[in-house]
Amino acid sequence: MIGVIAGFIIWLREPSPLPKKVVIYASLSEMTTADPSTEFSNSIMWLPLVYETLVWYDPFKDQFVPGLAERWESDPEGTVWTFYIRKGAKFHDGSPVNAEAVAFSINRTIVLGGGAAYIWDPVERIEIIDEYTIKFYLKYPAPLLKIVASPYSVYIFCPNVIKYANATSSVDPKVAEWFNRGNECGSGPYKLIKWDPEFEVVLEKWEEWWGWREPDYAWRLHGDPLLTKRLMYL
């Protein structure tokens, strides 16, 4: 392309298109950990793309919207909450997102007690009702939707991480070590394919994400509408 300014001829190069299915995110600081249960710092820049939460918060409409939970309800006192898990959602290893996985993930976060796990203090116990239904019993009334839509310590991941890490339980240090070697088992629209926390984190589009079939979920990928618009077309 040629442009002319005040008698000068200027060659204008079209920007080279980014490789499809690859996300490049520039940051002034290095990442910290890759453990979705305990991370409480800069990895927030990629965690919401790899992992999902039960509920999302729409800041433009000031309301909570379905994530991995299609719907929810609570008793009048706000001490018993029931979430109905989205059928058809699956993790990057192909295993289903279900009530067992939700309980597994949140219980691990609570027991580890790292990062922002303190937000789960109101929860007394979690009960699996059936494959896609889960109940939270609280010690006192609390706005649980605000908790499950938090950007930290609420991500859902597959129970297979125990097997992949050759661990004895979800809180075995081997699981954290497995995550921090750049492994993941989330259900989000992108997969973590390179983990170099000081220099580069690379994500690859996961074509089987349930949300690609529902375009109105686009902005929720990162909370940044401009970045999200770009991601949708990779």
Secondary structure as UniProt FT lines:
FT   STRAND          2..5
FT   TURN            6..7
FT   STRAND          8..11
FT   TURN            20..21
FT   STRAND          22..23
FT   TURN            36..38
FT   HELIX           42..45
FT   HELIX           47..50
FT   STRAND          55..58
FT   TURN            59..62
FT   STRAND          63..66
FT   STRAND          69..74
FT   TURN            76..77
FT   STRAND          80..85
FT   TURN            87..88
FT   TURN            92..93
FT   HELIX           99..112
FT   TURN            115..116
FT   HELIX           117..120
FT   TURN            121..122
FT   STRAND          123..130
FT   TURN            131..132
FT   STRAND          133..138
FT   HELIX           144..148
FT   TURN            159..160
FT   HELIX           161..164
FT   TURN            165..166
FT   TURN            170..171
FT   HELIX           173..179
FT   TURN            180..182
FT   STRAND          190..196
FT   TURN            197..199
FT   STRAND          200..205
FT   TURN            207..208
FT   HELIX           210..213
FT   HELIX           215..221
FT   HELIX           225..232
//
